Every structure is written in structure tokens, then in C-alpha cells.
Amino acid sequence: RLLSRKHRPLSRQHRLLSRQHHLYSRQHCLLSRLHRLSSRQDRLLSRQHRLFSRLHRLFSRQNRLFSRQHRLSSRQHRFFSRLHRLLSRQNRLFSRLHRLFSRR
């Protein structure tokens, strides 16, 4: 008797085609998943890039401020050290004078 279409043995070519179809659909599934993942990764990377550039701007601004402050403080330091030298010299002179005048 004739077997129903469902149970009829498949021809070799038909089997190969169905196998190939199965593989292609599997590949398609994997590729779409990969695509989703890579697009998500792209989004994350761009977000990260924005954050890092913002941080970079902040740090560079802060760096400029610190360097300016450093220049000012070093200038101030030079000024005060000179002043200190002058005052100590003056102090020595005055003490010498004081000794001279106190002997009398």
C-alpha cells in the first residue's frame, strides 16, 4: 500500500536540503543574536565614550586650575622667602646697633 506523504522515505536530495535548511536557520538565529549583542555593545561603548570624554574635560579643567594655583603659590613662596631674608638681615643689623648703643 502507499505510505502517506509523512511516512514516505525521503529522497537523498530532499534529506540533504532539509539538513541544509536546518543549518541555515540555525546560522540565521546565531547571526541575529550576534547582531543584537554587537549593537548593544556599540551602545554601551558610545555611552562609555561620552562618560570618559566628560571626565577628561573635568580633569583637564581641574589640572589647569591646580597648575595655576601651583604657579601662584610658588610665586608667593619666592616672595615670602625673599622677605624673610631681608627681615633677618635687618634684624641682625638692628641687634648689632642695639648692642653698640646699650654698651654706653
Biopython code that builds the backbone (N, CA, C, O; Angstrom):
import numpy as np
from Bio.PDB.StructureBuilder import StructureBuilder

atoms = [
    (1, "ARG", "N", (0.826, -1.213, 0.000)),
    (1, "ARG", "CA", (0.000, 0.000, 0.000)),
    (1, "ARG", "C", (0.861, 1.264, 0.000)),
    (1, "ARG", "O", (2.026, 1.207, 0.393)),
    (2, "LEU", "N", (0.326, 2.378, -0.422)),
    (2, "LEU", "CA", (1.112, 3.625, -0.469)),
    (2, "LEU", "C", (1.243, 4.223, 0.924)),
    (2, "LEU", "O", (0.277, 4.298, 1.683)),
    (3, "LEU", "N", (2.427, 4.633, 1.231)),
    (3, "LEU", "CA", (2.617, 5.292, 2.528)),
    (3, "LEU", "C", (2.151, 6.728, 2.393)),
    (3, "LEU", "O", (2.257, 7.344, 1.332)),
    (4, "SER", "N", (1.636, 7.240, 3.492)),
    (4, "SER", "CA", (1.225, 8.647, 3.442)),
    (4, "SER", "C", (2.481, 9.490, 3.249)),
    (4, "SER", "O", (3.589, 9.037, 3.538)),
    (5, "ARG", "N", (2.306, 10.711, 2.763)),
    (5, "ARG", "CA", (3.431, 11.604, 2.498)),
    (5, "ARG", "C", (4.370, 11.709, 3.702)),
    (5, "ARG", "O", (5.590, 11.761, 3.550)),
    (6, "LYS", "N", (3.780, 11.739, 4.902)),
    (6, "LYS", "CA", (4.551, 11.891, 6.135)),
    (6, "LYS", "C", (5.531, 10.740, 6.318)),
    (6, "LYS", "O", (6.660, 10.949, 6.760)),
    (7, "HIS", "N", (5.107, 9.537, 5.983)),
    (7, "HIS", "CA", (5.940, 8.368, 6.234)),
    (7, "HIS", "C", (6.748, 7.902, 5.035)),
    (7, "HIS", "O", (7.583, 7.007, 5.162)),
    (8, "ARG", "N", (6.512, 8.490, 3.890)),
    (8, "ARG", "CA", (7.258, 8.082, 2.705)),
    (8, "ARG", "C", (8.745, 8.383, 2.926)),
    (8, "ARG", "O", (9.068, 9.468, 3.410)),
    (9, "PRO", "N", (9.648, 7.481, 2.597)),
    (9, "PRO", "CA", (11.067, 7.766, 2.808)),
    (9, "PRO", "C", (11.501, 8.920, 1.904)),
    (9, "PRO", "O", (11.153, 8.981, 0.724)),
    (10, "LEU", "N", (12.253, 9.807, 2.483)),
    (10, "LEU", "CA", (12.666, 10.987, 1.742)),
    (10, "LEU", "C", (13.781, 10.627, 0.781)),
    (10, "LEU", "O", (14.593, 9.742, 1.052)),
    (11, "SER", "N", (13.809, 11.316, -0.331)),
    (11, "SER", "CA", (14.920, 11.082, -1.265)),
    (11, "SER", "C", (16.178, 11.660, -0.641)),
    (11, "SER", "O", (16.126, 12.497, 0.261)),
    (12, "ARG", "N", (17.293, 11.195, -1.141)),
    (12, "ARG", "CA", (18.585, 11.634, -0.605)),
    (12, "ARG", "C", (18.722, 13.153, -0.722)),
    (12, "ARG", "O", (19.136, 13.826, 0.223)),
    (13, "GLN", "N", (18.371, 13.677, -1.891)),
    (13, "GLN", "CA", (18.473, 15.109, -2.146)),
    (13, "GLN", "C", (17.583, 15.884, -1.170)),
    (13, "GLN", "O", (17.987, 16.909, -0.620)),
    (14, "HIS", "N", (16.389, 15.384, -0.971)),
    (14, "HIS", "CA", (15.458, 16.037, -0.063)),
    (14, "HIS", "C", (16.010, 16.085, 1.354)),
    (14, "HIS", "O", (15.943, 17.114, 2.026)),
    (15, "ARG", "N", (16.556, 14.960, 1.797)),
    (15, "ARG", "CA", (17.187, 14.927, 3.125)),
    (15, "ARG", "C", (18.287, 15.970, 3.231)),
    (15, "ARG", "O", (18.354, 16.713, 4.210)),
    (16, "LEU", "N", (19.149, 16.024, 2.225)),
    (16, "LEU", "CA", (20.252, 16.984, 2.234)),
    (16, "LEU", "C", (19.718, 18.410, 2.300)),
    (16, "LEU", "O", (20.234, 19.247, 3.040)),
    (17, "LEU", "N", (18.690, 18.670, 1.524)),
    (17, "LEU", "CA", (18.115, 20.020, 1.513)),
    (17, "LEU", "C", (17.535, 20.392, 2.876)),
    (17, "LEU", "O", (17.733, 21.504, 3.367)),
    (18, "SER", "N", (16.818, 19.446, 3.474)),
    (18, "SER", "CA", (16.231, 19.765, 4.786)),
    (18, "SER", "C", (17.326, 20.014, 5.825)),
    (18, "SER", "O", (17.232, 20.903, 6.672)),
    (19, "ARG", "N", (18.381, 19.176, 5.718)),
    (19, "ARG", "CA", (19.519, 19.370, 6.639)),
    (19, "ARG", "C", (20.126, 20.761, 6.442)),
    (19, "ARG", "O", (20.387, 21.481, 7.406)),
    (20, "GLN", "N", (20.342, 21.116, 5.199)),
    (20, "GLN", "CA", (20.916, 22.420, 4.867)),
    (20, "GLN", "C", (20.019, 23.545, 5.377)),
    (20, "GLN", "O", (20.494, 24.536, 5.931)),
    (21, "HIS", "N", (18.734, 23.374, 5.182)),
    (21, "HIS", "CA", (17.777, 24.374, 5.645)),
    (21, "HIS", "C", (17.892, 24.537, 7.164)),
    (21, "HIS", "O", (17.925, 25.651, 7.686)),
    (22, "HIS", "N", (17.950, 23.412, 7.845)),
    (22, "HIS", "CA", (18.093, 23.436, 9.308)),
    (22, "HIS", "C", (19.348, 24.218, 9.696)),
    (22, "HIS", "O", (19.302, 25.078, 10.575)),
    (23, "LEU", "N", (20.461, 23.918, 9.041)),
    (23, "LEU", "CA", (21.724, 24.598, 9.343)),
    (23, "LEU", "C", (21.628, 26.090, 9.059)),
    (23, "LEU", "O", (22.108, 26.912, 9.840)),
    (24, "TYR", "N", (21.002, 26.434, 7.935)),
    (24, "TYR", "CA", (20.862, 27.847, 7.603)),
    (24, "TYR", "C", (20.010, 28.593, 8.624)),
    (24, "TYR", "O", (20.330, 29.716, 9.015)),
    (25, "SER", "N", (18.926, 27.955, 9.048)),
    (25, "SER", "CA", (18.076, 28.645, 10.026)),
    (25, "SER", "C", (18.817, 28.837, 11.351)),
    (25, "SER", "O", (18.709, 29.871, 12.010)),
    (26, "ARG", "N", (19.581, 27.786, 11.715)),
    (26, "ARG", "CA", (20.405, 27.879, 12.934)),
    (26, "ARG", "C", (21.403, 29.035, 12.811)),
    (26, "ARG", "O", (21.559, 29.840, 13.729)),
    (27, "GLN", "N", (22.063, 29.096, 11.671)),
    (27, "GLN", "CA", (23.037, 30.148, 11.410)),
    (27, "GLN", "C", (22.373, 31.521, 11.477)),
    (27, "GLN", "O", (22.926, 32.469, 12.035)),
    (28, "HIS", "N", (21.203, 31.604, 10.909)),
    (28, "HIS", "CA", (20.461, 32.867, 10.914)),
    (28, "HIS", "C", (20.157, 33.306, 12.338)),
    (28, "HIS", "O", (20.326, 34.469, 12.704)),
    (29, "CYS", "N", (19.708, 32.349, 13.121)),
    (29, "CYS", "CA", (19.402, 32.617, 14.535)),
    (29, "CYS", "C", (20.645, 33.158, 15.248)),
    (29, "CYS", "O", (20.591, 34.172, 15.944)),
    (30, "LEU", "N", (21.759, 32.457, 15.058)),
    (30, "LEU", "CA", (23.010, 32.863, 15.709)),
    (30, "LEU", "C", (23.460, 34.244, 15.240)),
    (30, "LEU", "O", (23.903, 35.071, 16.038)),
    (31, "LEU", "N", (23.339, 34.476, 13.950)),
    (31, "LEU", "CA", (23.747, 35.773, 13.409)),
    (31, "LEU", "C", (22.900, 36.914, 13.953)),
    (31, "LEU", "O", (23.414, 37.986, 14.272)),
    (32, "SER", "N", (21.601, 36.675, 14.055)),
    (32, "SER", "CA", (20.736, 37.739, 14.593)),
    (32, "SER", "C", (21.068, 38.011, 16.060)),
    (32, "SER", "O", (21.079, 39.157, 16.510)),
    (33, "ARG", "N", (21.340, 36.923, 16.798)),
    (33, "ARG", "CA", (21.734, 37.106, 18.200)),
    (33, "ARG", "C", (23.024, 37.917, 18.284)),
    (33, "ARG", "O", (23.142, 38.839, 19.091)),
    (34, "LEU", "N", (23.983, 37.559, 17.442)),
    (34, "LEU", "CA", (25.255, 38.272, 17.400)),
    (34, "LEU", "C", (25.037, 39.741, 17.073)),
    (34, "LEU", "O", (25.646, 40.625, 17.676)),
    (35, "HIS", "N", (24.159, 39.985, 16.112)),
    (35, "HIS", "CA", (23.855, 41.360, 15.719)),
    (35, "HIS", "C", (23.289, 42.153, 16.894)),
    (35, "HIS", "O", (23.710, 43.277, 17.168)),
    (36, "ARG", "N", (22.318, 41.538, 17.586)),
    (36, "ARG", "CA", (21.747, 42.206, 18.768)),
    (36, "ARG", "C", (22.834, 42.540, 19.782)),
    (36, "ARG", "O", (22.918, 43.662, 20.282)),
    (37, "LEU", "N", (23.671, 41.530, 20.076)),
    (37, "LEU", "CA", (24.735, 41.736, 21.064)),
    (37, "LEU", "C", (25.695, 42.832, 20.641)),
    (37, "LEU", "O", (26.079, 43.679, 21.448)),
    (38, "SER", "N", (26.082, 42.812, 19.366)),
    (38, "SER", "CA", (27.054, 43.814, 18.918)),
    (38, "SER", "C", (26.451, 45.218, 18.949)),
    (38, "SER", "O", (27.144, 46.184, 19.268)),
    (39, "SER", "N", (25.150, 45.335, 18.615)),
    (39, "SER", "CA", (24.533, 46.670, 18.672)),
    (39, "SER", "C", (24.445, 47.154, 20.118)),
    (39, "SER", "O", (24.664, 48.329, 20.411)),
    (40, "ARG", "N", (24.114, 46.206, 21.026)),
    (40, "ARG", "CA", (24.084, 46.581, 22.444)),
    (40, "ARG", "C", (25.465, 47.048, 22.894)),
    (40, "ARG", "O", (25.602, 48.052, 23.592)),
    (41, "GLN", "N", (26.488, 46.294, 22.476)),
    (41, "GLN", "CA", (27.864, 46.638, 22.820)),
    (41, "GLN", "C", (28.228, 48.010, 22.267)),
    (41, "GLN", "O", (28.890, 48.802, 22.938)),
    (42, "ASP", "N", (27.793, 48.287, 21.042)),
    (42, "ASP", "CA", (28.036, 49.598, 20.443)),
    (42, "ASP", "C", (27.433, 50.707, 21.299)),
    (42, "ASP", "O", (28.075, 51.716, 21.588)),
    (43, "ARG", "N", (26.182, 50.489, 21.694)),
    (43, "ARG", "CA", (25.522, 51.499, 22.540)),
    (43, "ARG", "C", (26.308, 51.716, 23.823)),
    (43, "ARG", "O", (26.565, 52.850, 24.227)),
    (44, "LEU", "N", (26.688, 50.605, 24.461)),
    (44, "LEU", "CA", (27.444, 50.709, 25.711)),
    (44, "LEU", "C", (28.763, 51.434, 25.519)),
    (44, "LEU", "O", (29.154, 52.272, 26.331)),
    (45, "LEU", "N", (29.437, 51.097, 24.436)),
    (45, "LEU", "CA", (30.722, 51.746, 24.166)),
    (45, "LEU", "C", (30.569, 53.239, 23.922)),
    (45, "LEU", "O", (31.387, 54.037, 24.381)),
    (46, "SER", "N", (29.526, 53.611, 23.203)),
    (46, "SER", "CA", (29.340, 55.046, 22.950)),
    (46, "SER", "C", (29.021, 55.779, 24.250)),
    (46, "SER", "O", (29.505, 56.885, 24.492)),
    (47, "ARG", "N", (28.184, 55.131, 25.094)),
    (47, "ARG", "CA", (27.876, 55.741, 26.396)),
    (47, "ARG", "C", (29.154, 55.918, 27.222)),
    (47, "ARG", "O", (29.396, 56.971, 27.811)),
    (48, "GLN", "N", (29.958, 54.856, 27.245)),
    (48, "GLN", "CA", (31.224, 54.880, 27.969)),
    (48, "GLN", "C", (32.134, 55.983, 27.423)),
    (48, "GLN", "O", (32.798, 56.698, 28.173)),
    (49, "HIS", "N", (32.143, 56.095, 26.099)),
    (49, "HIS", "CA", (32.969, 57.119, 25.464)),
    (49, "HIS", "C", (32.532, 58.512, 25.903)),
    (49, "HIS", "O", (33.363, 59.360, 26.228)),
    (50, "ARG", "N", (31.203, 58.744, 25.908)),
    (50, "ARG", "CA", (30.695, 60.045, 26.368)),
    (50, "ARG", "C", (31.141, 60.317, 27.792)),
    (50, "ARG", "O", (31.630, 61.403, 28.106)),
    (51, "LEU", "N", (30.968, 59.317, 28.657)),
    (51, "LEU", "CA", (31.352, 59.489, 30.062)),
    (51, "LEU", "C", (32.837, 59.807, 30.201)),
    (51, "LEU", "O", (33.226, 60.700, 30.953)),
    (52, "PHE", "N", (33.667, 59.056, 29.457)),
    (52, "PHE", "CA", (35.107, 59.271, 29.563)),
    (52, "PHE", "C", (35.521, 60.638, 29.049)),
    (52, "PHE", "O", (36.403, 61.282, 29.616)),
    (53, "SER", "N", (34.881, 61.081, 27.972)),
    (53, "SER", "CA", (35.248, 62.407, 27.445)),
    (53, "SER", "C", (34.856, 63.500, 28.445)),
    (53, "SER", "O", (35.584, 64.473, 28.643)),
    (54, "ARG", "N", (33.668, 63.311, 29.077)),
    (54, "ARG", "CA", (33.238, 64.273, 30.101)),
    (54, "ARG", "C", (34.251, 64.309, 31.244)),
    (54, "ARG", "O", (34.661, 65.377, 31.700)),
    (55, "LEU", "N", (34.646, 63.109, 31.696)),
    (55, "LEU", "CA", (35.647, 63.016, 32.760)),
    (55, "LEU", "C", (36.948, 63.686, 32.360)),
    (55, "LEU", "O", (37.578, 64.396, 33.144)),
    (56, "HIS", "N", (37.331, 63.436, 31.110)),
    (56, "HIS", "CA", (38.570, 64.017, 30.613)),
    (56, "HIS", "C", (38.516, 65.543, 30.661)),
    (56, "HIS", "O", (39.463, 66.199, 31.096)),
    (57, "ARG", "N", (37.383, 66.096, 30.203)),
    (57, "ARG", "CA", (37.222, 67.561, 30.270)),
    (57, "ARG", "C", (37.343, 68.055, 31.698)),
    (57, "ARG", "O", (38.054, 69.021, 31.972)),
    (58, "LEU", "N", (36.640, 67.382, 32.617)),
    (58, "LEU", "CA", (36.685, 67.791, 34.025)),
    (58, "LEU", "C", (38.101, 67.759, 34.573)),
    (58, "LEU", "O", (38.555, 68.699, 35.225)),
    (59, "PHE", "N", (38.799, 66.645, 34.294)),
    (59, "PHE", "CA", (40.156, 66.505, 34.818)),
    (59, "PHE", "C", (41.107, 67.538, 34.237)),
    (59, "PHE", "O", (41.960, 68.078, 34.941)),
    (60, "SER", "N", (40.954, 67.809, 32.948)),
    (60, "SER", "CA", (41.859, 68.790, 32.336)),
    (60, "SER", "C", (41.611, 70.179, 32.925)),
    (60, "SER", "O", (42.548, 70.936, 33.176)),
    (61, "ARG", "N", (40.315, 70.504, 33.144)),
    (61, "ARG", "CA", (39.991, 71.793, 33.755)),
    (61, "ARG", "C", (40.612, 71.884, 35.151)),
    (61, "ARG", "O", (41.238, 72.881, 35.513)),
    (62, "GLN", "N", (40.419, 70.814, 35.918)),
    (62, "GLN", "CA", (40.961, 70.754, 37.270)),
    (62, "GLN", "C", (42.483, 70.887, 37.245)),
    (62, "GLN", "O", (43.084, 71.561, 38.081)),
    (63, "ASN", "N", (43.078, 70.227, 36.263)),
    (63, "ASN", "CA", (44.526, 70.270, 36.119)),
    (63, "ASN", "C", (45.009, 71.694, 35.855)),
    (63, "ASN", "O", (45.978, 72.161, 36.454)),
    (64, "ARG", "N", (44.307, 72.374, 34.940)),
    (64, "ARG", "CA", (44.653, 73.782, 34.679)),
    (64, "ARG", "C", (44.568, 74.614, 35.951)),
    (64, "ARG", "O", (45.459, 75.407, 36.254)),
    (65, "LEU", "N", (43.471, 74.417, 36.694)),
    (65, "LEU", "CA", (43.302, 75.176, 37.938)),
    (65, "LEU", "C", (44.431, 74.902, 38.918)),
    (65, "LEU", "O", (44.982, 75.820, 39.525)),
    (66, "PHE", "N", (44.772, 73.612, 39.066)),
    (66, "PHE", "CA", (45.848, 73.255, 40.001)),
    (66, "PHE", "C", (47.181, 73.839, 39.588)),
    (66, "PHE", "O", (47.956, 74.306, 40.423)),
    (67, "SER", "N", (47.442, 73.808, 38.285)),
    (67, "SER", "CA", (48.741, 74.343, 37.831)),
    (67, "SER", "C", (48.805, 75.857, 38.080)),
    (67, "SER", "O", (49.835, 76.394, 38.486)),
    (68, "ARG", "N", (47.656, 76.535, 37.820)),
    (68, "ARG", "CA", (47.631, 77.976, 38.078)),
    (68, "ARG", "C", (47.889, 78.250, 39.561)),
    (68, "ARG", "O", (48.684, 79.114, 39.930)),
    (69, "GLN", "N", (47.192, 77.490, 40.387)),
    (69, "GLN", "CA", (47.345, 77.635, 41.838)),
    (69, "GLN", "C", (48.790, 77.374, 42.241)),
    (69, "GLN", "O", (49.359, 78.083, 43.070)),
    (70, "HIS", "N", (49.371, 76.342, 41.635)),
    (70, "HIS", "CA", (50.752, 76.000, 41.944)),
    (70, "HIS", "C", (51.691, 77.143, 41.574)),
    (70, "HIS", "O", (52.572, 77.508, 42.352)),
    (71, "ARG", "N", (51.497, 77.704, 40.383)),
    (71, "ARG", "CA", (52.323, 78.857, 39.975)),
    (71, "ARG", "C", (52.193, 79.993, 40.985)),
    (71, "ARG", "O", (53.186, 80.581, 41.413)),
    (72, "LEU", "N", (50.945, 80.290, 41.358)),
    (72, "LEU", "CA", (50.723, 81.385, 42.313)),
    (72, "LEU", "C", (51.405, 81.109, 43.641)),
    (72, "LEU", "O", (52.083, 81.971, 44.200)),
    (73, "SER", "N", (51.215, 79.898, 44.135)),
    (73, "SER", "CA", (51.803, 79.590, 45.448)),
    (73, "SER", "C", (53.327, 79.599, 45.399)),
    (73, "SER", "O", (53.972, 80.027, 46.356)),
    (74, "SER", "N", (53.917, 79.127, 44.282)),
    (74, "SER", "CA", (55.390, 79.158, 44.192)),
    (74, "SER", "C", (55.895, 80.602, 44.139)),
    (74, "SER", "O", (56.912, 80.945, 44.742)),
    (75, "ARG", "N", (55.147, 81.448, 43.388)),
    (75, "ARG", "CA", (55.500, 82.872, 43.331)),
    (75, "ARG", "C", (55.459, 83.482, 44.729)),
    (75, "ARG", "O", (56.366, 84.196, 45.157)),
    (76, "GLN", "N", (54.353, 83.162, 45.427)),
    (76, "GLN", "CA", (54.164, 83.655, 46.792)),
    (76, "GLN", "C", (55.311, 83.170, 47.689)),
    (76, "GLN", "O", (55.848, 83.919, 48.506)),
    (77, "HIS", "N", (55.661, 81.912, 47.511)),
    (77, "HIS", "CA", (56.737, 81.322, 48.299)),
    (77, "HIS", "C", (58.049, 82.075, 48.065)),
    (77, "HIS", "O", (58.750, 82.418, 49.017)),
    (78, "ARG", "N", (58.376, 82.328, 46.795)),
    (78, "ARG", "CA", (59.593, 83.098, 46.491)),
    (78, "ARG", "C", (59.559, 84.465, 47.162)),
    (78, "ARG", "O", (60.529, 84.905, 47.778)),
    (79, "PHE", "N", (58.403, 85.124, 47.020)),
    (79, "PHE", "CA", (58.256, 86.450, 47.615)),
    (79, "PHE", "C", (58.506, 86.417, 49.124)),
    (79, "PHE", "O", (59.254, 87.235, 49.659)),
    (80, "PHE", "N", (57.855, 85.442, 49.811)),
    (80, "PHE", "CA", (57.992, 85.377, 51.270)),
    (80, "PHE", "C", (59.396, 84.985, 51.705)),
    (80, "PHE", "O", (59.882, 85.458, 52.733)),
    (81, "SER", "N", (60.048, 84.132, 50.938)),
    (81, "SER", "CA", (61.429, 83.768, 51.312)),
    (81, "SER", "C", (62.365, 84.977, 51.172)),
    (81, "SER", "O", (63.229, 85.211, 52.017)),
    (82, "ARG", "N", (62.170, 85.747, 50.074)),
    (82, "ARG", "CA", (62.965, 86.982, 49.937)),
    (82, "ARG", "C", (62.716, 87.926, 51.095)),
    (82, "ARG", "O", (63.640, 88.481, 51.689)),
    (83, "LEU", "N", (61.444, 88.090, 51.394)),
    (83, "LEU", "CA", (61.059, 88.967, 52.508)),
    (83, "LEU", "C", (61.719, 88.493, 53.802)),
    (83, "LEU", "O", (62.235, 89.292, 54.584)),
    (84, "HIS", "N", (61.689, 87.184, 54.007)),
    (84, "HIS", "CA", (62.289, 86.606, 55.195)),
    (84, "HIS", "C", (63.788, 86.911, 55.268)),
    (84, "HIS", "O", (64.301, 87.314, 56.312)),
    (85, "ARG", "N", (64.476, 86.712, 54.147)),
    (85, "ARG", "CA", (65.907, 87.049, 54.110)),
    (85, "ARG", "C", (66.147, 88.518, 54.464)),
    (85, "ARG", "O", (67.008, 88.837, 55.283)),
    (86, "LEU", "N", (65.381, 89.396, 53.841)),
    (86, "LEU", "CA", (65.537, 90.832, 54.116)),
    (86, "LEU", "C", (65.314, 91.154, 55.587)),
    (86, "LEU", "O", (66.087, 91.884, 56.208)),
    (87, "LEU", "N", (64.244, 90.593, 56.124)),
    (87, "LEU", "CA", (63.910, 90.864, 57.526)),
    (87, "LEU", "C", (64.981, 90.330, 58.480)),
    (87, "LEU", "O", (65.337, 90.987, 59.459)),
    (88, "SER", "N", (65.482, 89.145, 58.187)),
    (88, "SER", "CA", (66.521, 88.594, 59.076)),
    (88, "SER", "C", (67.801, 89.443, 59.014)),
    (88, "SER", "O", (68.443, 89.689, 60.035)),
    (89, "ARG", "N", (68.162, 89.887, 57.792)),
    (89, "ARG", "CA", (69.325, 90.765, 57.637)),
    (89, "ARG", "C", (69.125, 92.049, 58.460)),
    (89, "ARG", "O", (70.007, 92.485, 59.200)),
    (90, "GLN", "N", (67.941, 92.628, 58.298)),
    (90, "GLN", "CA", (67.599, 93.845, 59.033)),
    (90, "GLN", "C", (67.665, 93.604, 60.546)),
    (90, "GLN", "O", (68.153, 94.437, 61.310)),
    (91, "ASN", "N", (67.168, 92.465, 60.937)),
    (91, "ASN", "CA", (67.159, 92.096, 62.346)),
    (91, "ASN", "C", (68.587, 92.014, 62.901)),
    (91, "ASN", "O", (68.880, 92.519, 63.985)),
    (92, "ARG", "N", (69.463, 91.368, 62.132)),
    (92, "ARG", "CA", (70.873, 91.301, 62.551)),
    (92, "ARG", "C", (71.476, 92.703, 62.710)),
    (92, "ARG", "O", (72.155, 93.003, 63.692)),
    (93, "LEU", "N", (71.201, 93.550, 61.709)),
    (93, "LEU", "CA", (71.708, 94.928, 61.777)),
    (93, "LEU", "C", (71.210, 95.640, 63.033)),
    (93, "LEU", "O", (71.980, 96.282, 63.747)),
    (94, "PHE", "N", (69.912, 95.513, 63.287)),
    (94, "PHE", "CA", (69.335, 96.181, 64.463)),
    (94, "PHE", "C", (69.904, 95.641, 65.765)),
    (94, "PHE", "O", (70.163, 96.397, 66.701)),
    (95, "SER", "N", (70.094, 94.349, 65.817)),
    (95, "SER", "CA", (70.663, 93.771, 67.054)),
    (95, "SER", "C", (72.097, 94.272, 67.283)),
    (95, "SER", "O", (72.485, 94.565, 68.414)),
    (96, "ARG", "N", (72.882, 94.367, 66.190)),
    (96, "ARG", "CA", (74.236, 94.906, 66.279)),
    (96, "ARG", "C", (74.198, 96.349, 66.802)),
    (96, "ARG", "O", (74.947, 96.720, 67.706)),
    (97, "LEU", "N", (73.317, 97.136, 66.215)),
    (97, "LEU", "CA", (73.159, 98.534, 66.642)),
    (97, "LEU", "C", (72.767, 98.608, 68.117)),
    (97, "LEU", "O", (73.281, 99.414, 68.892)),
    (98, "HIS", "N", (71.831, 97.727, 68.462)),
    (98, "HIS", "CA", (71.350, 97.701, 69.835)),
    (98, "HIS", "C", (72.479, 97.418, 70.809)),
    (98, "HIS", "O", (72.613, 98.073, 71.843)),
    (99, "ARG", "N", (73.293, 96.421, 70.453)),
    (99, "ARG", "CA", (74.458, 96.118, 71.309)),
    (99, "ARG", "C", (75.412, 97.317, 71.428)),
    (99, "ARG", "O", (75.896, 97.649, 72.510)),
    (100, "LEU", "N", (75.658, 97.942, 70.288)),
    (100, "LEU", "CA", (76.536, 99.109, 70.294)),
    (100, "LEU", "C", (76.002, 100.204, 71.209)),
    (100, "LEU", "O", (76.759, 100.781, 71.990)),
    (101, "PHE", "N", (74.718, 100.494, 71.120)),
    (101, "PHE", "CA", (74.133, 101.575, 71.910)),
    (101, "PHE", "C", (73.937, 101.203, 73.363)),
    (101, "PHE", "O", (73.977, 102.069, 74.237)),
    (102, "SER", "N", (73.732, 99.958, 73.627)),
    (102, "SER", "CA", (73.481, 99.544, 75.027)),
    (102, "SER", "C", (74.765, 99.543, 75.851)),
    (102, "SER", "O", (74.704, 99.648, 77.076)),
    (103, "ARG", "N", (75.939, 99.426, 75.200)),
    (103, "ARG", "CA", (77.202, 99.436, 75.954)),
    (103, "ARG", "C", (77.437, 100.773, 76.668)),
    (103, "ARG", "O", (78.019, 100.825, 77.752)),
    (104, "ARG", "N", (76.980, 101.821, 76.045)),
    (104, "ARG", "CA", (77.249, 103.139, 76.631)),
    (104, "ARG", "C", (76.538, 103.339, 77.962)),
    (104, "ARG", "O", (76.666, 104.397, 78.578)),
]
sb = StructureBuilder()
sb.init_structure("model")
sb.init_model(0)
sb.init_chain("A")
sb.init_seg("    ")
for serial, (resi, resn, name, xyz) in enumerate(atoms, 1):
    if name == "N":
        sb.init_residue(resn, " ", resi, " ")
    sb.init_atom(name, np.array(xyz, "f"), 0.0, 1.0, " ", f" {name:<3s}", serial, name[0])
structure = sb.get_structure()
